[in-house]
Amino acid sequence: MLTFFDPADWVMEAINIALDGIEAYKVIHICYGQQEGQPGVTELRGGKLFPWLWDLNCDQIQYEMCSHGFDQSDIDAIGTIPDDKDFGVGVVNGKSLVAESPEQVAHGIRRALEVVPPERLMVYTDCTLTGIKHIVAKRKIEAIVAGTELVRAELRGE
């Protein structure tokens, strides 16, 4: 008798074996490609990845979202997050040479906060910024800081 399996199941198993026994806060990054030669993926896959990724032996899933405009299908899929996982949201696009504004970053954080409690939400770049000019990367990081401060002030009721 033939048994069929999802070819991605071996990936999950390999990651879980690799992380087994590690006593540290473990983060898994999920991206859609980058400028350094990876072609990237244009089809949104949140609906396929979540809740499958929730079974990874990690503490946090960090997920590229800015490059896809914080699509509602991704937000809905992330809304299935279990209580034992934190979520890292990508709020600046590492494939774009345009620096986001603090308001754009704040918007992305607010979208993630629709389904993830603030105490379990971390803020990141979508992917590496190594492929873009230093000044642009610096401005993107400054926007992350300023946008995060905007949302923190809102959460404090200021």
PEZIPE-V990569 format. One line per field, one symbol per residue. ss: DSSP state (h for helix, s for strand, l for the rest). phi: phi as a letter, one per 30 degrees, with the letter a starting at -180 (. if undefined). burial: b if it has 16 or more other C-alpha atoms within 10 Angstrom, else e. Layout:
# PEZIPE-V990569
ss->???
phi->???
burial->???
This chain:
# PEZIPE-V990569
ss->llllllllhhhhhhhhhhhlllllllsssslllllllllllllllhhhhllhhhhllllssssllhhhlllhhhhhhhlllllllssssslllllllllllhhhhhhhhhhhhllllhhhsssslllllllllhhhhhhhhhhhhhhhhhhhhhhlll
phi->.dccbdededdeddddddcdidcadcbcccbcjbddjddibcddbedddccedddddbcbccbdbddcihedddedddddeddcbcbccdcbddccdcdddedddeedddddddbbdedccccbdebecddceeddeddddddddddddededdddid
burial->eeeeeeeeeeebeeeeeeeeeeeeeebbebbbbbbeeeeeeeeeebeeebeebbebbbbbbbbbbbbeebeeebbbbbbebeeebbbbbbbbbbbbeebbbbbbbbbbbbbbbebbebeebbbbbbbbbebbeeebbebbbbbbbbbbebbeeeeeee
